């Protein structure tokens, strides 16, 4: 297995980060920068891949000191560095301001980036039990109909982010916020899917540059 110094400079994690920024690096490359060196016979990038295979998704952020220390010969120092990194991230994220969404006007305010788009953007707000925004995602861009917005695409992130509720929204480029038949059909379809998953659809808000309309207020929810 090649050593890290045998890898072309352009492909080494630190050099790639310096040239392209951290967002262009893979998860193993980011972890490799944190670890700095590999173990006997395993370069740091391959070691990072093995670690991430053993601790998939969010498991690495929750791993104990003993689990890490005894993994692939990491030892005390590298285990401590990994734990310190994630703990620092958690503390910083706890202080992050979260948008509180309580009304259709709040949704309209939070959709200022899509209100006057010439194409329809279908947006989902994933909320915690206090109606604070966990995440906002654009699910679809283009003409909306009930067949294009699949509940799976809407609720998969809700499960991933452990959302308690969701609010959906989309813009009407025409400037008229009145719902179409497809808007109503999408709303009812998502409401039924949410009931099965235990994730309530609180509202579907149609936004325009100057106005908004709540399908909940119009009794479609």
C-alpha positions in Angstrom: 0.0 0.0 0.0 1.5 3.4 -1.0 2.6 5.8 1.7 1.0 9.2 1.7 4.2 10.8 0.4 4.0 8.5 -2.6 0.6 9.9 -3.6 0.9 12.8 -6.1 0.7 16.2 -4.3 -2.4 17.2 -6.1 -4.2 14.2 -4.6 -3.0 14.6 -1.0 -5.8 15.8 1.4 -3.9 18.9 2.8 -2.9 20.1 -0.6 -6.4 19.6 -2.0 -7.9 21.5 1.0 -5.5 24.4 0.5 -6.2 24.6 -3.3 -10.0 23.8 -3.4 -11.3 24.3 0.1 -12.7 21.7 2.6 -16.1 21.3 0.9 -14.3 19.6 -2.1 -12.8 16.9 0.1 -14.4 13.5 0.8 -15.1 12.3 4.3 -12.0 10.1 4.4 -9.8 12.9 3.2 -11.1 15.3 5.9 -10.6 12.6 8.6 -7.1 12.0 7.2 -6.2 15.6 7.8 -7.3 15.3 11.4 -5.4 12.1 11.9 -2.2 13.4 10.1 -0.5 10.0 9.9 -1.6 6.4 9.3 -0.6 3.2 11.1 2.0 0.5 10.3 1.4 -0.6 6.7 -1.7 1.6 6.2 -1.5 5.2 4.9 -3.7 7.8 6.6 -6.3 8.0 3.8 -6.8 4.2 3.8 -6.9 4.2 7.6 -9.7 6.9 7.4 -11.7 4.8 5.0 -11.5 1.8 7.3 -12.6 3.9 10.3 -15.6 5.3 8.4 -16.6 1.8 7.3 -16.5 0.7 10.9 -18.4 3.8 12.1 -20.8 4.6 9.3 -23.0 7.8 9.1 -23.2 9.5 12.6 -21.7 6.6 14.6 -18.2 8.1 14.5 -19.4 11.3 16.3 -20.8 9.2 19.1 -18.0 6.6 19.5 -16.4 6.3 22.9 -12.8 6.8 23.7 -12.2 3.1 24.2 -13.9 2.2 20.9 -11.7 4.6 19.0 -8.5 3.8 20.9 -8.8 0.2 20.1 -9.7 0.6 16.4 -7.0 -0.2 13.9 -4.3 0.8 16.2 -5.4 4.4 16.5 -4.1 4.8 20.1 -4.9 7.4 22.7 -3.7 10.5 20.9 -5.7 10.0 17.7 -8.8 8.9 19.6 -8.6 12.0 21.7 -8.2 14.2 18.7 -11.3 12.7 17.0 -13.4 13.1 20.1 -12.2 16.7 20.7 -13.0 17.6 17.2 -16.6 16.4 17.3 -17.2 17.8 20.8 -16.0 21.3 19.7 -18.3 21.1 16.7 -21.3 20.1 18.9 -20.7 23.0 21.2 -20.4 25.5 18.4 -23.6 24.2 16.7 -25.5 24.5 19.9 -25.0 28.2 19.8 -26.2 28.5 16.2 -29.3 30.7 15.8 -32.3 28.7 14.6 -35.3 30.2 12.8 -38.6 29.9 14.7 -41.5 29.3 12.3 -44.9 29.9 13.7 -47.0 31.5 11.0 -47.4 31.6 7.2 -45.7 35.0 7.3 -42.7 33.4 8.9 -42.5 31.0 6.0 -42.9 33.8 3.5 -40.0 35.7 5.2 -37.9 32.5 5.1 -38.6 32.0 1.4 -37.3 35.4 0.2 -34.7 33.7 -2.0 -37.4 31.9 -4.1 -40.3 34.3 -4.0 -39.7 36.0 -7.4 -38.0 33.1 -9.2 -39.3 32.4 -12.7 -39.5 28.7 -12.0 -41.5 27.0 -9.2 -39.3 25.9 -6.3 -40.7 23.3 -3.8 -39.2 23.8 -0.4 -39.5 21.8 2.8 -38.8 23.2 6.3 -37.8 20.4 8.8 -38.7 21.5 12.3 -38.2 20.3 15.8 -40.8 20.0 18.5 -40.6 23.8 19.2 -41.1 24.6 15.5 -37.4 25.6 15.2 -35.9 25.0 11.8 -33.5 22.1 11.7 -32.9 22.2 8.0 -34.4 23.6 4.8 -34.2 21.8 1.6 -35.3 22.5 -2.0 -36.9 19.3 -3.2 -37.9 20.2 -6.7 -37.5 23.0 -9.3 -39.8 23.4 -12.2 -43.5 23.0 -12.9 -45.1 21.1 -10.0 -47.6 18.4 -10.2 -48.8 15.7 -7.9 -46.8 13.0 -9.7 -43.4 14.9 -9.4 -43.4 15.5 -5.7 -43.0 12.0 -4.1 -43.5 11.7 -0.3 -40.2 9.6 -0.2 -38.2 12.7 -1.3 -39.9 14.9 1.3 -39.9 12.6 4.3 -36.5 10.9 3.9 -34.7 14.0 5.1 -37.3 14.4 7.9 -36.3 11.0 9.2 -32.6 11.7 8.8 -32.9 15.0 10.7 -35.3 13.6 13.3 -37.8 16.2 12.5 -41.1 16.4 14.5 -43.0 18.5 11.9 -42.6 19.8 8.4 -43.9 22.8 6.6 -43.8 22.8 2.8 -43.8 25.8 0.6 -43.5 26.8 -3.1 -43.5 29.9 -5.1 -46.0 31.0 -7.9 -44.1 32.9 -10.6 -47.4 34.3 -11.8 -47.8 36.3 -8.7 -51.2 34.8 -7.9 -51.0 32.7 -4.6 -54.3 30.9 -5.2 -53.7 27.1 -5.0 -54.1 24.9 -8.1 -55.6 21.5 -8.1 -52.1 20.0 -8.1 -51.1 22.1 -5.1 -54.1 20.7 -3.2 -53.4 17.1 -4.3 -49.8 17.4 -3.3 -50.8 18.7 0.1 -53.3 15.9 0.8 -50.8 13.3 -0.4 -48.1 14.5 1.9 -50.5 14.9 4.8 -51.5 11.2 4.5 -47.8 10.1 4.3 -47.0 12.2 7.3 -49.7 10.5 9.4 -48.2 7.1 8.6 -44.7 8.3 9.6 -45.8 10.3 12.6 -44.4 13.5 11.2 -47.1 16.2 10.9 -47.4 18.5 7.9 -48.2 21.8 9.6 -48.9 23.8 6.5 -48.3 24.3 2.8 -47.6 27.9 2.1 -47.7 29.4 -1.4 -45.5 32.5 -1.7 -45.1 35.2 -4.3 -43.0 38.4 -4.3 -45.8 40.4 -2.6 -48.1 37.9 -1.0 -48.6 34.4 0.5 -51.4 31.9 1.1 -51.7 29.2 3.7 -53.5 26.0 2.6 -54.1 25.3 6.3 -55.9 28.6 6.7 -58.0 27.7 3.6 -59.0 24.4 5.3 -57.1 22.1 2.9 -55.1 20.7 5.8 
